[in-house]
Amino acid sequence: IDTSDLDSLVRAGSRVCRELDLEFTVITLGENGLAFVSREYSEHIPAMAQDVFDVTGAGDTVIAVLASGIAAGLGILDAVRLANLAAGVVVGKSGTATVSTKELLDAISLGQARLLSEKICTLEVLLERVRQWRAHGEVIGFTNGCFDVLHAGHVTYLQKARAEADRLIVGLNSDSSVRRLKGPGRPIVGQEHRALVLAALASVDAVVIFDQDTPIELINAIRPDVLVKGSDYTEDRVVGAREVKSWGGRVVLVPLVEGQSTSGIVSRIVRGAAGQ
């Protein structure tokens, strides 16, 4: 079996699963993290270590934490990610080492921060994630917007959008795109900060910034199963609706929270500053 690179290892792991009738295999990759491989799905989980001093015992740590996580009721992938975090702690120490509860909790906090930043991705990276999600049988949802000054209406809308799919991708208008659509005074919040706030929401699985006036190029590239917009639209006005329906997808219009809008918030701030 060729194991010269990650792709070869994944193919080998998949073959082992099939031939031995295994549900999954986990391949340790030293300082490069882990590879989770099943018959139909694979995922590379990069190492979370800040510094790598010694990989001795890292594999034992992975086995111990993976088994403990599954025994405690974690899903398999969550248990694998937890094991990867634990391994990231021990390889940062010299010699054979253990990981304490506090160290693991600290690693989880750091991992969550890193996961947050990884939700914001390029189209190329996103398409690979979509491929993996689909291989796992997950339904892909897509919505888009400026999301300038995120408010309760946005949060509720995204929660409802996420309820229509297993994964929700948000296409975010870039600063230049917002200016063309909304005028020279917008956006109030820059694209990097808008993307970060969106990524912090549990309902959002990925954020991709686009510079065009509409997200049609993103939609055609991603080919979502569900396209979501607010009920202030009609289906014939939803960009990408015809395309999504052409490949068997659905268009969903979700109700909006009344009285919630960025322009309304800005107006109230301006009136308050003027003493009105």
PAVEX-824348 format. One record per atom (N, C-alpha, C): residue in one letter; x, z, y negated. Coordinates in steps of 0.02 Angstrom, whole numbers, padded with zeros to 5 digits, always signed. Each point is the difference from the previous one (the first is absolute). Layout:
<rs>
aXZY...
</rs>
This chain:
<rs>
i+00043+00000+00060i-00043+00000-00060i+00044+00000-00062d-00012-00047-00044d+00038-00005-00062d-00022+00056-00048t+00048+00039-00023t-00016+00054-00049t+00048-00004-00059s+00016-00061-00021s+00051-00010-00051s-00025+00013-00070d-00066-00002-00011d-00028+00013-00067d-00069+00031+00008l-00031+00018-00057l-00065+00034+00002l-00053-00042+00034d-00003-00064-00015d-00051-00042+00031d+00007-00002+00075s+00063-00003+00024s+00012+00000+00072s-00020+00065+00031l+00014+00056-00035l-00019+00066+00025l-00076+00006+00006v-00035-00026-00050v-00073+00003+00000v-00027-00041+00059r+00028-00059+00011r-00023-00041+00056r+00013+00036+00066a+00059+00032+00004a+00017+00037+00061a-00048+00058+00011g-00015+00036-00055g-00046+00056+00005g-00070-00022+00022s-00022-00055-00027s-00066-00027+00019s-00001-00020+00074r+00055-00029+00022r+00005-00019+00071r-00001+00061+00045v+00035+00053-00020v+00001+00062+00039v-00071+00028+00005c-00037-00001-00057c-00069+00025+00001c-00042-00038+00050r+00006-00067+00000r-00040-00040+00045r+00019+00012+00073e+00065-00001+00014e+00022+00003+00069e-00010+00069+00031l+00004+00053-00041l-00008+00068+00026l-00069+00029-00015d-00043-00042-00030d-00068+00021-00017d+00000+00062-00045l+00042-00003-00053l+00005+00055-00048l-00044-00013-00060e-00025+00054-00030e-00040-00008-00061e+00044-00020-00059f+00061+00030-00004f+00046-00016-00054f+00071+00022+00018t+00048-00024-00037t+00068+00025+00004t+00024+00014-00071v+00047+00045-00007v+00032+00015-00064v+00075-00010+00010i+00029-00044-00042i+00071-00016+00005i+00035+00032-00059t+00049+00043+00014t+00039+00030-00054t+00053-00049-00023l+00010-00005-00066l+00045-00050-00029l+00055+00033-00041g+00018+00062+00017g+00053+00034-00036g-00018+00009-00073e+00045-00020-00044e-00012+00008-00072e-00052-00047-00027n-00026-00046+00042n-00051-00047-00022n-00071+00022+00017g-00007+00061+00029g-00066+00026+00012g-00025-00011+00070l-00064-00020+00007l-00032-00009+00064l-00038-00065+00002a-00013-00024+00060a-00046-00056+00010a-00055+00022+00048f-00061-00005-00022f-00058+00014+00043f-00023-00067+00029v-00006-00003+00066v-00018-00063+00033v-00053+00012+00052s-00055-00037-00005s-00050-00002+00053s-00005-00072+00025r-00047-00013+00044r-00006-00069+00027r-00020-00049-00054e-00041+00023-00048e-00028-00045-00050e+00025+00011-00070y+00036+00055-00013y+00015+00019-00068y+00069+00033-00003s+00034-00012-00056s+00065+00034-00010s+00007+00017-00074e+00039+00052-00013e+00012+00022-00069e+00069+00031-00005h+00039-00024-00048h+00065+00031-00013h-00011+00055-00051i+00023+00061+00017i-00007+00057-00044i+00069+00019-00024p+00019-00018-00062p+00068+00013-00024p+00017+00074-00002a+00064+00015+00007a+00023+00069-00004a-00014+00028-00069m-00016+00064-00003m-00015+00033-00063m+00057+00044-00025a+00056-00001+00036a+00056+00043-00019a+00030-00021-00066q+00018+00049-00042q+00035-00014-00063q+00073-00018+00014d+00031+00037+00048d+00069-00013+00020d+00003+00008+00075v+00041-00042+00033v+00009+00004+00072v+00071+00024+00014f+00006+00060+00030f+00065+00028+00017f+00015-00005+00074d-00052+00012+00042d+00012+00002+00072d-00066-00013+00036v-00002-00051+00042v-00063-00017+00035v-00006+00036+00067t+00048+00044+00016t-00003+00038+00063t-00064+00041+00004g-00037-00009+00054g-00061+00039+00010g-00061-00027-00034a+00006-00054-00038a-00058-00027-00035a-00054-00024+00049g+00022-00031+00055g-00048-00023+00049g-00038+00056+00033d+00035+00056+00013d-00033+00059+00029d-00051+00028-00049t+00017-00001-00064t-00047+00024-00051t-00062-00043-00001v+00010-00065+00004v-00057-00047+00000v-00046+00015+00059i+00028+00008+00059i-00041+00013+00060i-00039+00066-00008a+00035+00052-00023a-00032+00066-00006a-00057+00000-00050v+00012-00029-00059v-00051+00001-00053v-00056-00049+00017l+00016-00057+00030l-00052-00047+00021l-00047+00032+00050a+00029+00033+00051a-00041+00033+00051a-00042+00056-00030s+00031+00038-00045s-00037+00056-00033s-00057-00027-00042g+00013-00054-00037g-00052-00029-00042g-00059-00025+00040i+00014-00036+00055i-00055-00025+00042i-00038+00057+00032a+00037+00052+00023a-00033+00058+00030a-00044+00037-00050a+00020-00002-00064a-00039+00034-00052a-00059-00041-00024g-00007-00062+00025g-00058-00040-00016g+00011-00055-00051l+00063-00011-00021l+00014-00054-00047l-00011-00068+00034g-00018-00050-00039g-00001-00068+00026g+00071-00021+00017i+00007-00049+00043i+00066-00019+00024i+00046-00021-00056l-00025-00044-00044l+00043-00023-00055l+00018+00056-00048d-00047+00045-00013d+00015+00057-00044d+00053+00045+00032a-00005+00009+00066a+00050+00041+00035a+00068-00033-00002v+00001-00067+00006v+00064-00036-00004v+00031+00007-00069r-00041-00006-00052r+00025+00007-00069r+00026+00071-00012l-00034+00050+00028l+00023+00069-00007l+00067+00009+00036a+00007-00029+00058a+00063+00004+00038a+00056-00034-00039n-00016-00055-00033n+00050-00034-00041n+00024+00043-00058l-00047+00035-00032l+00018+00046-00054l+00046+00055+00026a-00017+00028+00058a+00041+00053+00029a+00070-00025+00016a+00005-00060+00027a+00065-00029+00015a+00040-00011-00064g-00035-00018-00054g+00034-00009-00064g+00031+00063-00026v-00028+00058+00018v+00028+00064-00020v+00064+00015+00039v-00004-00008+00067v+00057+00022+00041v+00061-00046-00008v-00010-00064-00015v+00058-00044-00008v+00036+00014-00066g-00032+00038-00044g+00032+00020-00062g+00044+00062+00007k+00005+00025+00062k+00041+00058+00014k+00058-00020+00046s+00052+00040+00001s+00058-00013+00044s-00012+00031+00068g+00017-00039+00053g-00007+00025+00067g-00072+00000+00024t-00011+00026+00061t-00067+00005+00027t-00039+00053-00040a-00058-00018-00026a-00036+00045-00045a-00074+00000+00017t-00034+00049-00028t-00073+00005+00008t-00033-00008-00068v-00066-00006+00000v-00037-00006-00062v-00049+00059-00004s+00001+00035-00056s-00045+00057-00009s-00068-00023-00026t-00049+00045+00004t-00067-00017-00025t+00003-00017-00074k+00037+00040-00039k+00005-00012-00072k+00032-00068-00013e+00053-00016+00036e+00034-00064-00009e-00047-00058+00016l-00041+00008+00051l-00046-00053+00019l-00055-00008-00053l-00025+00057-00026l-00051-00004-00052l+00028-00033-00063d+00063+00017-00018d+00032-00031-00058d+00008-00075+00011a+00018-00019+00062a+00008-00071+00016a-00066-00037-00004i-00054+00034+00019i-00066-00031-00005i-00017-00014-00073s+00014+00048-00043s-00013-00009-00072s+00040-00059-00027l+00064-00003+00018l+00043-00055-00022l-00024-00066+00028g-00021+00002+00064g-00024-00061+00031g-00063-00026-00032q-00044+00046-00021q-00061-00020-00034q+00015-00034-00066a+00050+00026-00036a+00019-00031-00064a+00028-00069+00012r+00040-00007+00053r+00029-00065+00015r-00054-00049+00023l-00048+00025+00040l-00055-00042+00022l-00040-00026-00059l-00008+00044-00050l-00036-00019-00061l+00031-00061-00033s+00066+00002-00008s+00035-00056-00033s-00002-00062+00044e-00001+00010+00066e+00000-00058+00045e-00067-00035+00003k-00054+00033-00023k-00064-00034-00004k+00001-00057-00049i+00043+00005-00051i+00006-00052-00051i+00050-00051+00026c-00021-00061+00013c+00044-00047+00034c-00008-00071-00025t+00047-00041+00018t-00004-00071-00015t-00047-00034+00048l-00020-00060-00016l-00045-00037+00045l+00033-00012+00067e+00064-00016+00001e+00036-00013+00062e-00003+00061+00046v+00015+00059-00027v-00003+00061+00039v-00071+00015+00023l-00048-00011-00045l-00070+00013+00015l-00024-00043+00058l+00018-00063+00001l-00023-00045+00053l+00025+00022+00068e+00059+00028+00003e+00026+00027+00063e-00041+00061+00021r-00017+00042-00047r-00042+00058+00016r-00069-00022+00024v-00028-00050-00033v-00065-00026+00020v+00003-00026+00071r+00054-00035+00016r+00009-00026+00068r-00001+00058+00051q+00036+00053-00016q+00002+00058+00045q-00067+00034+00005w-00035+00008-00056w-00066+00032+00001w-00048-00041+00042r+00002-00065-00007r-00045-00043+00038r+00016+00003+00074a+00065+00003+00017a+00019+00006+00070a-00027+00064+00031h-00012+00050-00043h-00027+00064+00022h-00076+00000-00001g-00030-00059-00016g-00072-00006+00000g-00036+00027-00060e+00037+00009-00056e-00030+00030-00059e-00031-00053-00047v-00054+00020-00033v-00036-00043-00047v+00032+00007-00069i+00016-00057-00031i+00036+00000-00064i-00049-00011-00057g+00000+00046-00048g-00042-00007-00059g+00043-00014-00061f-00029-00033-00049f+00037-00018-00062f-00046+00009-00059t+00028+00027-00054t-00034+00000-00064t+00054-00008-00054n-00021-00009-00061n+00049-00011-00053n-00028+00024-00067g+00046+00009-00047g-00021+00021-00066g+00059+00021-00043c-00015+00018-00062c+00052+00023-00047c+00014+00075+00009f-00052+00039+00014f+00006+00072+00011f+00043+00033-00054d-00018-00016-00062d+00036+00027-00058d-00034+00065-00023v+00036+00055+00003v-00026+00068-00010v-00049+00015+00058l+00027+00018+00057l-00040+00012+00059l-00048+00058-00012h-00064-00010+00017h-00051+00051-00011h-00043+00009+00062a-00048+00046-00004a-00041+00017+00058a-00038-00060+00028g-00020-00045-00044g-00034-00060+00023g+00045-00043+00044h+00064-00007-00019h+00048-00037+00041h+00008+00033+00068v+00009+00067-00001v+00013+00037+00062v-00059-00007+00048t-00060+00007-00025t-00060-00007+00041t-00006-00071+00027y+00013-00048-00042y-00003-00070+00020y+00048-00014+00057l+00062+00024-00005l+00051-00012+00051l-00017+00036+00065q-00030+00059-00005q-00022+00035+00060q-00053-00040+00037k-00047-00028-00037k-00052-00041+00031k+00029-00065+00029a+00048-00029-00035a+00033-00060+00025a+00036+00015+00066r+00035+00056+00002r+00038+00019+00060r-00046+00012+00059a-00061+00024-00013a-00048+00012+00054a-00021-00064+00036e+00013-00057-00031e-00020-00064+00029e+00054-00029+00046a+00059+00032+00004a+00055-00028+00039a+00044+00056+00027d+00046-00019+00044d+00050+00049+00025d+00058+00007-00048r+00016-00054-00036r+00054+00000-00049r-00025-00032-00065l+00019+00030-00056l-00020-00027-00065l+00061-00020-00040i+00003-00063-00019i+00053-00026-00043i-00029-00009-00070v+00037+00023-00050v-00021-00008-00070v+00047-00049-00034g-00028-00055-00024g+00037-00047-00042g-00004+00024-00072l+00057+00013-00031l+00002+00030-00067l+00025-00051-00050n-00040-00012-00052n+00022-00046-00053n+00063+00027-00035s+00049-00043-00009s+00061+00019-00036s-00017+00011-00074d+00048+00028-00036d-00011+00012-00072d-00017-00064-00037s+00038-00054+00014s-00013-00063-00035s-00068-00028+00018s-00021+00009+00063s-00065-00024+00021s-00055+00039-00036v+00008+00066-00006v-00049+00042-00034v-00006-00020-00074r+00057-00013-00032r-00002-00020-00070r-00039-00065-00010r+00009-00047+00046r-00037-00063-00006r-00075+00011+00010l-00017+00047+00044l-00071+00011+00015l-00034+00047-00050k+00036+00051-00023k-00030+00054-00040k+00019-00001-00073g+00054-00036-00018g+00021-00001-00069g+00067+00035-00011p+00029-00007-00060p+00067+00025-00013p+00008+00076+00002g-00055+00038-00006g+00005+00072+00002g+00001+00030+00070r-00004-00042+00050r-00002+00024+00069r+00057-00032+00039p+00024+00032+00053p-00026+00063+00027p+00025+00060-00039i-00035+00055+00008i+00022+00063-00030i+00055+00030+00043v-00007-00008+00065v+00049+00026+00048v+00035-00059+00033g+00067+00003+00004g+00039-00055+00028g-00012-00009+00075q+00019-00059+00025q-00016-00018+00069q+00033+00046+00051e+00062+00022-00012e+00033+00044+00048e-00037+00067+00006h-00022+00027-00056h-00037+00064+00002h-00070-00009+00028r-00032-00056-00016r-00066-00012+00029r+00005-00008+00076a+00052-00034+00023a+00009-00009+00072a+00014+00067+00034l+00040+00043-00032l+00017+00064+00031l-00062+00044+00007v-00043+00001-00051v-00060+00041+00003v-00047-00026+00055l-00007-00065+00005l-00041-00029+00054l+00028+00018+00068a+00066-00004+00007a+00031+00014+00065a-00009+00072+00021a-00012+00045-00048a-00010+00071+00016a-00068+00013+00030l-00046-00048-00003l-00067+00010+00027l+00000-00011+00076a-00031+00045+00036a-00004-00006+00073a-00039-00062+00021s-00044-00024-00042s-00041-00058+00017s+00039-00066-00004v+00059+00001-00030v+00039-00061-00011v+00059-00002+00049d+00006-00055+00037d+00055-00007+00048d+00057-00042-00027a-00012-00043-00047a+00053-00041-00029a-00020-00024-00069v+00049-00006-00044v-00010-00027-00067v+00048-00057-00011v-00025-00057-00021v+00043-00057-00014v-00018-00026-00070i+00050-00008-00042i-00010-00022-00069i+00001-00076-00003f-00048-00029-00037f-00001-00073-00007f-00003-00018-00074d+00030-00057-00017d+00008-00020-00069d-00050-00053-00022q-00038-00027+00047q-00048-00052-00017q-00063+00030-00031d-00042-00042-00027d-00063+00024-00030d-00050+00022+00054t+00004-00030+00059t-00045+00019+00056t+00043+00013+00062p-00029+00035+00049p+00038+00015+00061p-00008-00051+00055i-00021-00061-00016i-00016-00048+00053i+00061-00016+00044e+00060-00002-00029e+00060-00013+00040e+00012+00057+00049l-00009+00061-00022l+00007+00058+00044l-00052-00003+00056i-00061-00014-00017i-00054-00002+00049i+00014-00053+00054n+00022-00059-00022n+00015-00053+00049n+00059+00018+00044a+00048+00038-00027a+00058+00019+00040a-00017+00056+00049i-00038+00049-00023i-00016+00059+00041i-00057-00016+00050r-00048-00040-00020r-00059-00017+00040r-00036+00064+00023p-00024+00040-00048p-00033+00063+00019p-00064-00012+00039d-00018+00050+00040d-00063-00002+00038d-00058+00020-00045v+00014+00042-00050v-00052+00024-00046v+00026-00005-00071l-00039-00032-00043l+00016-00005-00071l-00050+00043-00038v+00025+00049-00039v-00044+00047-00034v+00005-00007-00075k-00057-00001-00034k-00004+00003-00072k-00059+00045-00020g-00003+00016-00064g-00053+00043-00024g-00067-00036-00006s-00054+00039-00002s-00067-00030-00003s-00016-00030-00067d+00047+00005-00049d-00011-00035-00063d+00014-00074+00008y+00026-00020+00058y+00009-00071+00016y-00057-00024+00044t-00009-00065+00001t-00040-00033+00051t+00048-00038+00045e-00020-00012+00061e+00047-00029+00048e+00029-00067-00023d-00041-00040-00035d+00024-00065-00022d+00053+00006-00055r+00008+00060-00031r+00050+00010-00052r+00063+00035+00027v+00000+00018+00064v+00057+00036+00029v+00054-00050+00020v+00058+00005-00031v+00056-00044+00017v+00020+00011+00073g+00001-00054+00038g+00021+00004+00070g-00057+00009+00049a-00061+00010-00024a-00057+00012+00045a-00010-00058+00048r+00001-00060-00027r-00011-00059+00043r+00054-00005+00053e+00062+00012-00021e+00056-00006+00047e-00005+00053+00056v-00014+00062-00019v-00004+00053+00050v-00056-00014+00050k-00057-00023-00024k-00055-00015+00045k+00015-00060+00044s+00044-00045-00024s+00017-00060+00039s+00039+00017+00063w+00038+00056-00001w+00035+00019+00062w-00034+00059+00035g-00064+00009-00015g-00040+00049+00037g-00001+00069-00029g+00026+00009-00060g+00002+00065-00032g-00065+00017-00036r-00001+00061-00028r-00059+00023-00036r+00016+00013-00073v-00050-00007-00043v+00005+00019-00070v-00048+00059-00012v+00027+00054-00027v-00040+00061-00010v+00001+00018-00074l-00058+00012-00028l-00006+00022-00070l-00022+00073+00001v+00044+00045-00024v-00015+00072+00004v-00026+00025-00067p-00046+00048+00002p-00028+00028-00063p+00055+00034-00041l-00007-00004-00066l+00047+00032-00045l-00029+00064-00028v+00045+00045-00023v-00021+00062-00031v-00020-00015-00073e-00061+00015-00018e-00023-00015-00068e+00037+00041-00052g+00015-00032-00057g+00030+00035-00057g+00075+00009+00006q+00031-00030+00051q+00072+00008+00009q+00034-00068-00011s+00042-00004-00052s+00038-00060-00013s+00060+00018-00043t+00054-00039+00008t+00059+00013-00041t-00014-00011-00074s-00037-00054-00015s-00015-00013-00071s-00040+00056-00031g-00047+00030+00039g-00039+00055-00026g+00043+00062-00012i+00047+00013+00045i+00046+00056-00008i+00043-00009-00063v+00026-00061-00008v+00042-00014-00059v-00040+00008-00064s-00062-00023+00000s-00042+00007-00061s-00011+00073-00017r-00013+00041+00051r-00011+00072-00013r+00064+00033-00027i+00058-00020+00026i+00063+00027-00024i+00011-00019-00074v-00013-00063-00016v+00010-00024-00068v-00047+00036-00048r-00064+00008+00020r-00048+00035-00043r+00020+00073-00010g+00026+00031+00055g+00022+00069-00006g+00060+00007-00046a+00046-00048+00004a+00059+00003-00043a-00019-00011-00073a-00053-00038-00012a-00022-00013-00068a-00047+00055-00026g-00014+00050+00042g-00044+00055-00021g-00072-00017-00001q-00020-00052+00038q-00071-00021-00001q-00039+00039+00054
</rs>
